[in-house]
Amino acid sequence: MYKIIGLSIMFLFTKNNAKSQNLTNEGTDFWVAFTEVHEMAKATFEINITSRVTTTGTITIVGGSGFTTSFNVKPGEVAIVKIPSIDAHNALSEIIAHRSIHIESVNPVSVFATTYDHQGQSEAAICLPSQSLGSDYMITTYADTNATDGFA
């Protein structure tokens, strides 16, 4: 009994500061790029957009073919936008490609990107809005078994 009273008093007089990150995957401005896939011409690249509220927006390829399209999404539904493979694919290594996908919306949305190829392989990524991005990035992937320079 005395332990419970003692702990209660200790918690009353102890200053507790809880800290956390205020990051979310909802936003109105996204910059996205797809990683390299084998057989680019046969792959399907999609941007999937969902929202808690009805909203509209645009998807624009910056530095590519000039592809642009608008989307409408209702609460709980997913708007799927297919991206031309010539614009989605980034097969350059150690070279800055001035090409990306810009997604803007009127109200907050959540975005994820998917890639499917003809061999049944697929991948998906949650896209973070611009306000949630920092300045250090890491891409996790499988090691390149053909690499001779020690880098994956």
C-alpha positions as CSV (number, residue, x, y, z in Angstrom):
1,M,0.0,0.0,0.0
2,Y,2.8,2.4,0.9
3,K,4.5,1.6,-2.4
4,I,1.4,2.7,-4.3
5,I,1.1,5.9,-2.4
6,G,4.8,6.6,-2.8
7,L,4.7,6.0,-6.5
8,S,1.6,8.2,-6.8
9,I,3.3,11.1,-5.0
10,M,6.4,10.6,-7.1
11,F,4.4,10.9,-10.4
12,L,2.6,13.9,-9.1
13,F,5.8,15.9,-8.5
14,T,7.8,14.6,-11.5
15,K,7.7,16.7,-14.6
16,N,7.0,14.4,-17.5
17,N,7.6,15.7,-21.0
18,A,6.5,13.4,-23.7
19,K,8.0,14.1,-27.1
20,S,7.0,12.6,-30.4
21,Q,7.3,13.3,-34.1
22,N,4.3,15.0,-35.7
23,L,4.7,13.3,-39.1
24,T,1.8,11.9,-41.2
25,N,1.4,10.5,-44.6
26,E,-1.5,12.9,-45.3
27,G,-0.8,16.0,-47.2
28,T,-1.6,18.2,-50.2
29,D,1.8,18.3,-51.9
30,F,3.9,15.2,-52.8
31,W,7.0,14.6,-54.9
32,V,7.3,11.0,-56.0
33,A,9.7,8.9,-58.2
34,F,9.7,5.2,-59.0
35,T,12.8,3.1,-58.7
36,E,14.3,1.0,-61.5
37,V,12.4,-2.1,-62.6
38,H,13.3,-4.8,-65.1
39,E,11.4,-4.7,-68.4
40,M,10.2,-1.1,-68.0
41,A,8.0,-1.3,-71.2
42,K,6.0,-4.1,-69.7
43,A,5.6,-2.7,-66.2
44,T,2.5,-0.8,-65.0
45,F,3.2,2.2,-62.8
46,E,0.3,3.5,-60.6
47,I,-0.3,6.3,-58.2
48,N,-3.1,5.5,-55.7
49,I,-4.8,8.3,-53.9
50,T,-7.3,8.2,-51.0
51,S,-8.7,10.7,-48.7
52,R,-11.0,11.2,-45.6
53,V,-12.9,13.9,-47.5
54,T,-14.0,14.5,-51.1
55,T,-11.2,16.3,-52.9
56,T,-9.6,16.9,-56.3
57,G,-6.1,17.4,-57.5
58,T,-3.6,17.1,-60.2
59,I,-0.6,14.8,-61.1
60,T,2.1,16.3,-63.3
61,I,5.3,14.8,-64.6
62,V,8.0,17.4,-64.2
63,G,10.9,17.0,-66.6
64,G,9.3,14.3,-68.6
65,S,6.8,14.1,-71.5
66,G,4.6,16.8,-70.0
67,F,2.0,14.3,-68.8
68,T,-0.6,15.8,-66.5
69,T,-4.0,14.6,-65.3
70,S,-6.6,15.5,-62.7
71,F,-8.1,13.2,-60.1
72,N,-11.3,13.1,-58.0
73,V,-11.5,11.0,-54.8
74,K,-14.3,10.4,-52.4
75,P,-13.9,9.4,-48.7
76,G,-12.8,5.8,-48.3
77,E,-12.3,5.2,-52.1
78,V,-9.0,5.0,-54.0
79,A,-8.4,6.9,-57.2
80,I,-5.9,5.0,-59.4
81,V,-3.8,7.0,-61.9
82,K,-1.6,5.1,-64.4
83,I,1.7,6.8,-65.1
84,P,3.3,6.3,-68.6
85,S,6.3,4.1,-68.2
86,I,8.5,6.5,-70.1
87,D,7.9,9.1,-67.4
88,A,7.9,6.8,-64.3
89,H,11.0,4.8,-65.0
90,N,14.3,6.1,-63.5
91,A,17.1,3.8,-64.7
92,L,19.9,6.2,-64.2
93,S,22.6,5.2,-61.7
94,E,24.5,7.9,-59.8
95,I,23.1,10.6,-62.1
96,I,20.6,13.2,-61.2
97,A,17.5,12.8,-63.3
98,H,15.5,16.0,-63.5
99,R,12.2,14.0,-63.6
100,S,9.7,13.4,-60.9
101,I,6.0,13.1,-60.3
102,H,4.3,16.1,-58.6
103,I,0.9,15.4,-56.8
104,E,-1.1,18.3,-55.5
105,S,-4.6,18.2,-53.9
106,V,-7.1,20.7,-52.6
107,N,-7.7,18.7,-49.3
108,P,-5.3,16.3,-47.6
109,V,-4.8,12.9,-49.2
110,S,-2.7,9.8,-48.7
111,V,-0.7,8.5,-51.6
112,F,1.0,5.2,-52.4
113,A,2.8,4.1,-55.5
114,T,2.6,0.6,-57.0
115,T,4.5,-1.2,-59.7
116,Y,3.4,-4.4,-61.4
117,D,5.3,-6.3,-64.1
118,H,4.3,-9.0,-66.5
119,Q,6.1,-11.7,-64.5
120,G,3.8,-11.2,-61.4
121,Q,6.3,-9.2,-59.5
122,S,5.1,-6.1,-57.7
123,E,6.2,-3.5,-55.2
124,A,4.5,-0.7,-53.3
125,A,5.6,2.4,-51.4
126,I,3.8,4.8,-49.0
127,C,4.5,8.3,-50.3
128,L,5.2,11.0,-47.7
129,P,4.0,14.6,-48.3
130,S,6.6,17.4,-48.7
131,Q,6.0,18.7,-45.2
132,S,7.0,15.3,-43.7
133,L,10.3,15.0,-45.5
134,G,13.6,15.8,-44.0
135,S,16.9,16.2,-45.7
136,D,18.5,12.7,-45.3
137,Y,17.1,9.8,-47.4
138,M,17.8,6.1,-47.6
139,I,16.5,3.6,-50.2
140,T,16.4,0.0,-48.9
141,T,16.6,-2.7,-51.6
142,Y,18.2,-6.0,-52.4
143,A,21.9,-6.2,-52.9
144,D,23.1,-6.3,-56.5
145,T,24.8,-9.7,-56.9
146,N,26.5,-8.4,-60.1
147,A,28.2,-5.4,-58.4
148,T,31.9,-5.4,-58.7
149,D,32.6,-2.1,-57.0
150,G,31.4,-3.1,-53.5
151,F,28.1,-1.1,-53.7
152,A,24.7,-2.6,-54.0
